[in-house]
Amino acid sequence: MLARRTLGRLAAQPPVLGAAPAGARNMATLREIELRLKSVRNIEKITKSMKMIASTKLNKAQRAMVAGKQYGVANAEVFKNAPPEAPAKRKLVIVVSSDKGLCGGIHSSVSKATRRLFADKEAGLEPSSPIMVIGDKSKAQLSRALPKNIVLTFNQIGRDIPTFADAAGVADLILKSGVEYDGIAIVYNKFLSAISYESAVVEVETESTLKESPGFKAYEMEDDVTKDLAEFALANAIYAALVESHACEQSARRNAMDNASKNASDMISRLQMQYNRGRQAAITNELVDIITGASAL
């Protein structure tokens, strides 16, 4: 009888220190908690490193953005003195995004703005208006929402800091694509501060719109002059949108990695407390068994 009781008591004990008791359900062992702690600590190191890299890139991106904004200011001055006679109905929508992730909802921001632009009845945009996307992230999102409107996509643009050559190449491909449109709308992320941004839309006038505007009709100009000006204005607008979106992306990635590091630290604290409690409980059980065995002898 005593042997049976002893065997039953030994069978009920955890096989190793820190293991879950027999019959316990969904109770993590100390070994599992230890492995999870190690994994979260490694993730924390990665996110902190990515935050430092994003902070360095953000400073460079902000300097490039300040210089690139001057191109957009020049465009705005030209279009202000040459307003169109009537708003365009069939616009080419250029969505500025990127190929990289781990930067929060920055890609979803321009995708949602594009969908709102098509859904807004006051904008008067034709449902069949073409869309061209710069960046694979927004391309994947808009391919599900507006698959029939996407006519051209670009990737590997601005892998580092975007240059005017990148914008000129995109503008050249757009003009050679043969897509018909009356106006151009560029959807991009507008940089507000190092911790905030918002989606914005900038209008770009086409060659035909500039020719018909009263401001240009007042002067005698050759056709090549208006054509070159329209092409240069499109490249200017794309470059200004690219550098500003790039700065927003680096800012969002820095904030995302900062939040991820904080979440990892909180999780480490909780897991460490859970591990300490489990270890204390296991040691207490072992001491109780030892004392009980010694008392029985």
N, C-alpha and C positions, 0 to 999 in steps of 0.2 A: 504493500500500500504506500509506504514512504517513498519507495523508488518511483512508483507511478506519479506521485505528487511532484517529486523533484523533476522528473522528465517533462511533466506538463508545464511546470514553471519555466524550465529552460526553453521549451518550445515557444512559449509566449513571449520570451525576451527577443529584442531585435538582434539579428545575426551580427551586425557590426555597429560600431559607435556612430550614432547619428542617423541610423536607418529608421524608416517609418515603422511603427508597431504593426503587428499582424492585425489585419482587419481594417486598418486606417485607409481611407479613400482620399485621393487627390492631395496627399500630404507630401510636400517636397522633402527629400532627404538632404542632409548637410552637403553631400557630394554634389547633388544637383544645384544647390544654391551656390556652392563654391565655383562651379563651372560657369554658372550664369553671371556671377560677380566678375569673373575674369573676362568674360565676353563683353560685358557692359563697360568695363574699364578700358578695354581695347577700342571700343567704339568711341568712348570719350576722348581718347588720345587722337583718334582720326579727326573727329569733329573740331577739336581745338586747333589742330594743324590746318585744317581747311579754312577755319575762321581767320587765322593769321594770314594765309595766302590771299584770301578774299579781301582782307583789309588793305594789303599792299596793292592789289590790283585796283581796288576802289579809288585810291589816291591818283593813280595814273589815269583811270577812266574819267575821273572828274576834271582833270586838267585837259584831257582831250575833248570832253563835252563842252567846256567853256570856249575852247577854240572853234569847235564845230558848230556851236549855236550861231556864230556870226553868219554862216551860210544861210541858215533859216531866216535870220533877220533881213538879209539882203533880198531873199525871195519875197518876204512879207511886204517889203517896201515897194517892190515892182508890182505885185498883185494889187496892192492898195490903190495904186494910181491907174490900174487897168482892170476895173471890176467887170465881170461878165454881164451881158445884157439879160440873160435868163439862167436860172440854175440848171445844171446838167441832170439828166434823168438816168442815163446809163453811165455809171461811174466805174472806173477801174479801182478796186479796193486793194491796196498793198498793205499786207499785215507784216509788221516787223517783229520778229521773235528771234530765237536762237536754237542751237542744236543741243545745248547742255541743260541738265536738270539740277536737282538739289538746290533750288533757289525759290522755294515757296510757290505762291500762286501767280508768279509774274507772267507766265505764258497763258494761264487761264484768263488773266485780266484783258489781254488784247483779243482773245477768242470771244469772250463775252461781249466786249465792245463791238466786235464785228457783227455778232448775231443781233445785238440791239440796233445797230445801224440798218440792218436789213428789215428788222421788225418795226422800226419807227416809220409810221405812215407820213408824218410831217416832213421827213427827209425827202420823200418822193423818189426813193431809189427803186429802180426796176428790180423785180425778183431774180431776173436772169443776169444781173450785172456780174462781170467776171471778177475773180479773186486771184491774186498772186501772193504767195506766202514766202517770206524769208525766214527759214528755220524749220527744223523737223518737228519741234514740240507742238507749235500751233498748227502745223500741217496735220498732225495726227488728230488733233481735237476738231478742227474744222472739216476734216474728211468725213467725220461722222455726222456733223450738223448740216453742212452745206457741200456735199460731195460734187454736185453737178456744176457748181460755180467755180471751182478751182481749175484754172487753166494752166498755171505755171508755178513751179516751186523752186526755191533756191536753198542750198545748204552749204556748209563750210564757209559762210560769210562772217567775217569778223571773229575768227577763232581767238585772236588776241584783241587788240584795239582796232576797230574798223578804220579803214583809210578811205580817202576820196577815190582811190583807184577801185576799191570794192564797190562803192556806190555807182561810179561811172560804168563799171561792167554790168551791174544790175540794170541800170537805166538803158544801156545799149541793147541788152537782150529783150527788155520790155518793148522798146520801140521797134525792134525787128521781129517781134512775135506775131504781128499781124492781127492782134486782138482789137476789135472795134470798141471805142468808148468815147464819151463826150467830155468827161472830166476825170480827175484822179483824186482819190482820198487815201491818205496814208494813216493807218492806225498804228500807234506806237505807245510806249510807256513814257510818261512825262516825269522827269526827276523833280521832286519837291524838296526832299532833304535826304540825309543819309539813312533815315529810317522809314521814309514814306515815298510813295509814288502813286500815280493814277493814270488811267488810260486816256488818250487824247487822239483827236482826229485833225489833221491839217490838210487843207485843200491845195491842189496844184493845178494851175491852168494849163490847158493844152495849146498847141500851135493854132488851131482853128479859133479857139476862144480868144487868144491874144489878138489875132488879126481882126476879129469882129468887135473888139472892145473900143469904145469911143476914145480912150486915151491913146491907142495906137493908130487909130484912123486919122488922127490929127497930124500925123507925120508921114512923110513918104519914105518907105523903107523897102528894101528888096525882100523877096520871099525867104532867101537863105538866112537873113538876119533874124527874122522871127522864128524860123525853125531852129537855128542854133541856140537862140535864147530859151526856147521851150525845153530843148534837150538839157541845156546847162541848168535850168531851174529845176528840172526833175532830179538830176544828179545831186544838186544842192540839197533839195528837200530830203532825199533818201539818206544822204550822208548825215545831215543833222539828226534825223530820226534814229539812225543806226548808233551814233555815238551816245545819244541820250538814253536809248534803250539798253545799251551796253553798261552804262553807269548804273542804271536801275537794276540790272541783273546782278552786278557785283554787290550792290548794296543789299539786295534781297538775299543773296547767297550768304553774305556775312551775317545777316540777322538770323537766317535759318540755322546756320551752324552754331551761332551763339545760343539760340533756344534749344537746339539739340544737345549741346554741352551741358546746359542747365538741367535739362530733363534727365540726362545720364547721371549727373551728380545726385539728383534727388532719388533716382532709382538705386544707385549704389548705397546711399544712406539707408533706404528701406531694406534692401537685401542684406546689408551688413547687420542691421538690427535683428532681422529674422534669423540670420545665421547664428548670431550670438545667443539668442534665446533658445534656438534648437540645440546648440552645443551645450548650454547650461542644463537644459532639460535632460539631454542624454547622459551627461556626467552625473546629474542627480539620480537618475534611474540606476546607473551603475553602482553608485554609492549605497543606495537603498538595498540593492540586491546583495552587495557585499556584506552590509551590516546585518541583513536578515539571515544570510547564510552563516555568519559568525555567531549570531544569537542562537541559531538552531543547533550549532555544534556545542 
